[in-house]
Each structure stands twice: as C-alpha cells, then as structure tokens.
C-alpha cells in the first residue's frame, strides 16, 4: 500500500508518481505483461495546486466517432461536474499504456479528496 499526499503539489507530478507505482517500476521484478501487486492511494486531492490560468486553458477532448462529434471540456468544468478525483483519474489513465491491462491496473488506484 503506497500513499501519495497531493498537498501543494501539481496534478502531473502526483499522477506520474502514481502511474510509476501502478506499473510496478519501483520493484526489481518489473515485467511489462503483469499487473503490479500494489495499491496506490492519493490523499488530499482537493488541496492540490492548480492555477486559474490552467483551469481555463486546459481542455479535455472527446470524439464520438461521428462527423462534427469533437467536443471539448475545460478543467474547471470537469472539477465542477465530477470533482477533482476525475481529474486525477484521467491524468493517471493517460499515463498508463493503452492495452488490455489498463482497466485492471486502474482498479488498484484510490483517490480521496
């Protein structure tokens, strides 16, 4: 069980630490094709440092697959609708390799505000 305190840290730094531990790169027996047997908890997520400029300019994009289906959502909209936990989840998810193990790896991550 690894606990990461997000107080006064940026989202990217905390997310990269969490991704590092979730992949198992801190262990000597690291292999790419196995899920690491570790639980990662991010605490005090609401006390993280986010500038007002970042809240307005950071955009998340979604594409429905249809013509004209590209949608954008700002960081402040995501925090308002789904909370800071969703921001950390998206950051860590995009730092993990996009393969069949990603969903199972993310089950070992818990985020508390």
C-alpha positions as CSV (number, residue, x, y, z in Angstrom):
1,X,0.0,0.0,0.0
2,X,1.6,3.2,-1.2
3,X,0.1,6.6,-0.1
4,X,0.9,9.8,-2.1
5,X,0.0,13.1,-0.4
6,X,-1.1,15.7,-3.0
7,X,-1.0,18.7,-0.7
8,X,0.7,21.7,-2.5
9,X,1.8,19.5,-5.5
10,X,0.7,19.8,-9.1
11,X,-1.6,17.2,-10.7
12,X,1.0,16.0,-13.2
13,X,3.7,15.2,-10.6
14,X,1.3,13.3,-8.4
15,X,-0.2,11.4,-11.3
16,X,3.2,10.4,-12.7
17,X,4.3,9.1,-9.3
18,X,1.0,7.1,-9.1
19,X,1.5,5.7,-12.7
20,X,5.1,4.7,-11.8
21,X,4.0,2.7,-8.8
22,X,0.9,1.2,-10.6
23,X,3.1,-0.1,-13.4
24,X,5.4,-1.7,-10.8
25,X,8.5,0.1,-12.0
26,X,9.7,0.5,-8.4
27,X,10.1,-3.2,-8.0
28,X,13.1,-5.3,-9.0
29,X,10.8,-7.9,-10.5
30,X,9.2,-5.5,-13.0
31,X,7.6,-7.0,-16.1
32,X,5.5,-5.2,-18.7
33,X,3.0,-8.0,-19.1
34,X,1.9,-8.3,-15.5
35,X,-0.1,-6.1,-13.2
36,X,1.8,-5.0,-10.2
37,X,0.5,-6.2,-6.8
38,X,0.4,-2.8,-5.2
39,X,-2.4,-0.5,-4.1
40,X,-1.9,3.3,-4.6
41,X,-3.9,5.9,-2.7
42,X,-3.8,9.6,-3.5
43,X,-4.8,11.6,-0.4
44,X,-5.7,15.3,0.0
45,X,-6.5,15.7,-3.7
46,X,-8.6,18.8,-3.1
47,X,-5.5,20.6,-1.6
48,X,-3.5,20.3,-4.9
49,X,-2.1,23.4,-6.6
50,X,-4.0,24.5,-9.7
51,X,-3.6,27.9,-11.2
52,X,-6.5,29.9,-12.5
53,X,-4.9,30.0,-15.9
54,X,-4.6,26.3,-16.0
55,X,-8.3,25.9,-15.1
56,X,-9.3,28.0,-18.0
57,X,-6.9,26.8,-20.7
58,X,-6.6,23.1,-20.1
59,X,-9.0,21.3,-22.4
60,X,-10.1,17.6,-22.5
61,X,-11.3,16.4,-25.8
62,X,-13.8,13.7,-26.6
63,X,-14.7,12.4,-30.1
64,X,-17.9,10.5,-30.7
65,X,-16.8,9.0,-34.0
66,X,-19.3,10.9,-36.0
67,X,-18.6,13.9,-38.2
68,X,-18.7,17.0,-36.1
69,X,-18.6,15.0,-32.9
70,X,-15.5,16.5,-31.4
71,X,-16.3,18.0,-28.0
72,X,-14.1,20.0,-25.6
73,X,-14.4,20.3,-21.8
74,X,-12.3,22.7,-19.7
75,X,-10.6,21.6,-16.4
76,X,-12.8,23.9,-14.4
77,X,-15.9,22.2,-15.9
78,X,-14.6,18.7,-15.0
79,X,-13.9,19.8,-11.5
80,X,-17.3,21.4,-11.1
81,X,-19.3,18.4,-12.6
82,X,-17.3,15.4,-11.5
83,X,-14.8,16.6,-8.9
84,X,-11.0,16.7,-8.5
85,X,-10.9,12.9,-8.3
86,X,-11.9,12.6,-12.0
87,X,-9.1,14.9,-13.0
88,X,-6.6,12.7,-11.2
89,X,-8.2,9.6,-12.7
90,X,-7.9,11.0,-16.2
91,X,-4.3,12.1,-15.7
92,X,-3.2,8.7,-14.4
93,X,-5.2,6.8,-17.0
94,X,-3.5,8.6,-19.8
95,X,0.0,8.0,-18.3
96,X,-0.6,4.2,-18.4
97,X,-0.1,2.2,-21.6
98,X,-3.3,1.8,-23.6
99,X,-3.6,-2.0,-23.6
100,X,-5.8,-4.7,-22.0
101,X,-4.2,-4.3,-18.6
102,X,-5.0,-0.6,-18.2
103,X,-8.5,-1.1,-16.7
104,X,-7.4,-3.7,-14.3
105,X,-4.4,-1.6,-13.3
106,X,-6.6,1.4,-12.6
107,X,-8.7,-0.7,-10.1
108,X,-5.6,-0.5,-7.8
109,X,-5.9,3.3,-7.6
110,X,-8.0,5.1,-5.0
111,X,-8.3,8.9,-4.8
112,X,-9.6,10.7,-1.7
113,X,-10.4,14.4,-1.6
